[in-house]
Amino acid sequence: GSAKIGLAWTEDESLLTWNRLEEPILTPEEGDEWERGGLYKECLLEHEGMFYLFYNAKNKNRGRWIEQTGLATSTDLIHWKRYEGNPVLKVTPGAWDSGFVSDPCVLRDGDRWVMFYFGYDYKKAQEGLALSEDLFNWTKYPEPIITVGKEGELDSTFAHKPSVVSHDGLLYHFYT
């Protein structure tokens, strides 16, 4: 169905009690055609007083859909403005990411930004990488950075859904 993006927060250090906004912060009905099928996995970051919300969205609910990655910005986490240049990460026809460019995970790397994502060609899902100087304009590395495993291995069909954490100068890259 058409998923929406909401906002929840906690002041409880045990992380057991949460609050949430009553209404979603982004809905597919308010978006462009490329995102009308539903909004999914988001990545939120703050940079120089502005909040950046990267999210993937699908263009329709039934049949074979396309998922791409968009961006919305906010100064208060409640009111969001979609970037006019969306989607910021688009599928590449005929390539390993021809169906989906999804599940963005964005980190700072010195003076540039790095987006980990997965690409899907309706056969295999693999991890990709894109770079940006300004969070709005992204250049994809042309090949997957994590490919599927050999037949019979755990990740022989899907190596996707990145979650990357920086800790003590090392990157820890988790995927399913």
C-alpha positions as CSV (number, residue, x, y, z in Angstrom):
1,G,0.0,0.0,0.0
2,S,0.8,3.7,0.1
3,A,3.1,4.1,3.1
4,K,3.7,7.5,4.7
5,I,6.5,9.0,6.7
6,G,5.9,10.0,10.3
7,L,8.0,11.5,13.1
8,A,8.6,10.0,16.6
9,W,11.0,11.2,19.3
10,T,11.9,10.4,22.9
11,E,13.4,12.1,25.8
12,D,13.6,8.8,27.7
13,E,17.2,7.7,27.9
14,S,16.1,4.1,28.2
15,L,14.4,4.5,24.8
16,L,11.2,2.8,26.1
17,T,8.8,5.8,26.0
18,W,8.2,7.5,22.6
19,N,6.0,10.4,21.4
20,R,4.9,10.8,17.8
21,L,3.2,13.5,15.7
22,E,-0.4,12.7,15.0
23,E,-0.1,13.4,11.3
24,P,2.6,12.1,8.8
25,I,5.3,14.6,7.8
26,L,5.3,13.3,4.2
27,T,2.6,11.6,2.2
28,P,2.6,10.2,-1.3
29,E,-0.6,12.1,-2.2
30,E,1.2,15.4,-1.8
31,G,4.2,14.2,-3.9
32,D,4.9,14.0,-7.6
33,E,4.1,11.1,-9.9
34,W,7.3,9.2,-9.2
35,E,6.3,8.9,-5.5
36,R,2.6,8.4,-5.6
37,G,2.7,4.7,-4.8
38,G,4.2,5.1,-1.3
39,L,7.1,6.5,0.7
40,Y,9.5,4.2,2.5
41,K,12.8,3.9,4.2
42,E,14.2,7.3,5.2
43,C,17.5,8.7,6.3
44,L,17.5,11.8,8.4
45,L,20.5,14.1,9.0
46,E,21.1,17.6,10.2
47,H,23.7,19.9,8.6
48,E,24.3,23.5,9.5
49,G,20.9,24.0,11.0
50,M,18.9,22.3,8.2
51,F,17.4,18.9,8.4
52,Y,17.6,16.6,5.3
53,L,15.3,13.7,4.9
54,F,16.2,11.2,2.2
55,Y,13.5,8.6,1.4
56,N,12.7,6.1,-1.3
57,A,9.3,6.0,-3.0
58,K,7.5,3.9,-5.6
59,N,5.6,5.2,-8.5
60,K,2.6,2.9,-8.2
61,N,0.9,0.3,-6.0
62,R,0.3,-2.6,-8.4
63,G,2.3,-4.4,-11.0
64,R,6.0,-3.7,-11.5
65,W,6.9,-0.4,-9.9
66,I,10.0,1.7,-9.9
67,E,11.6,3.0,-6.7
68,Q,13.8,6.1,-6.6
69,T,15.2,8.3,-3.9
70,G,14.0,11.8,-3.0
71,L,14.9,14.6,-0.6
72,A,12.9,16.9,1.6
73,T,14.3,19.7,3.9
74,S,13.1,21.3,7.1
75,T,14.2,23.7,9.8
76,D,11.9,22.4,12.5
77,L,11.3,18.7,11.7
78,I,7.5,19.3,11.3
79,H,7.2,21.3,8.1
80,W,8.9,19.8,5.1
81,K,9.6,21.0,1.6
82,R,10.3,18.5,-1.2
83,Y,13.3,19.3,-3.3
84,E,12.2,20.5,-6.8
85,G,14.9,18.4,-8.4
86,N,13.6,15.1,-7.1
87,P,14.3,12.3,-7.4
88,V,17.9,13.0,-6.4
89,L,18.9,9.4,-7.2
90,K,17.3,7.9,-10.3
91,V,17.2,4.4,-11.7
92,T,19.5,3.7,-14.6
93,P,17.7,2.0,-17.5
94,G,19.3,-1.3,-18.5
95,A,21.7,-1.4,-15.6
96,W,22.0,-3.3,-12.3
97,D,19.8,-0.6,-10.7
98,S,17.2,-0.3,-13.4
99,G,14.2,-1.0,-11.1
100,F,15.1,0.4,-7.7
101,V,17.6,2.9,-6.1
102,S,16.4,2.6,-2.6
103,D,17.0,2.7,1.2
104,P,19.4,5.6,1.3
105,C,22.0,5.8,4.1
106,V,23.9,9.1,4.0
107,L,27.1,9.9,5.8
108,R,29.7,12.7,5.8
109,D,33.2,11.8,4.4
110,G,35.5,14.8,4.8
111,D,34.2,17.5,2.4
112,R,31.7,15.3,0.6
113,W,28.7,13.2,1.3
114,V,28.3,9.5,0.6
115,M,25.0,7.7,0.0
116,F,24.8,4.0,0.3
117,Y,21.8,2.5,-1.4
118,F,20.6,-0.7,-3.0
119,G,19.9,-1.2,-6.7
120,Y,17.5,-3.8,-8.0
121,D,17.0,-4.9,-11.6
122,Y,14.0,-7.2,-10.8
123,K,16.4,-10.2,-10.6
124,K,19.2,-9.2,-8.1
125,A,19.5,-6.5,-5.4
126,Q,23.0,-5.2,-4.8
127,E,24.6,-2.3,-2.8
128,G,25.6,0.9,-4.5
129,L,27.3,4.2,-3.7
130,A,26.7,7.8,-4.7
131,L,28.7,10.9,-3.9
132,S,27.7,14.6,-3.4
133,E,29.3,17.9,-2.6
134,D,26.0,19.6,-1.6
135,L,23.4,16.9,-0.6
136,F,21.3,17.8,-3.7
137,N,23.3,16.6,-6.7
138,W,24.5,13.0,-6.6
139,T,26.9,11.0,-8.8
140,K,26.4,7.2,-8.7
141,Y,29.4,4.9,-8.8
142,P,28.6,2.9,-12.0
143,E,29.0,-0.6,-10.5
144,P,27.7,-2.2,-7.3
145,I,30.1,-2.0,-4.3
146,I,28.6,-5.2,-2.7
147,T,27.4,-7.8,-5.2
148,V,25.3,-10.8,-4.6
149,G,27.1,-14.0,-3.5
150,K,27.6,-17.2,-5.3
151,E,24.7,-19.6,-5.8
152,G,23.8,-21.4,-2.6
153,E,25.3,-18.6,-0.4
154,L,23.1,-16.6,2.0
155,D,23.2,-13.5,-0.2
156,S,23.0,-15.2,-3.6
157,T,20.0,-13.1,-4.7
158,F,19.8,-10.1,-2.4
159,A,22.6,-8.1,-0.9
160,H,20.7,-5.0,0.0
161,K,19.1,-2.6,2.5
162,P,22.3,-0.8,3.7
163,S,22.8,0.5,7.2
164,V,26.2,2.1,7.7
165,V,27.6,3.3,11.0
166,S,30.8,5.2,11.6
167,H,32.5,4.3,14.9
168,D,36.0,5.2,16.0
169,G,37.1,6.0,12.5
170,L,35.8,2.7,11.0
171,L,32.7,2.1,8.8
172,Y,30.5,-0.8,9.7
173,H,28.3,-1.7,6.7
174,F,25.3,-4.0,7.5
175,Y,23.0,-5.4,4.8
176,T,20.5,-8.1,4.4
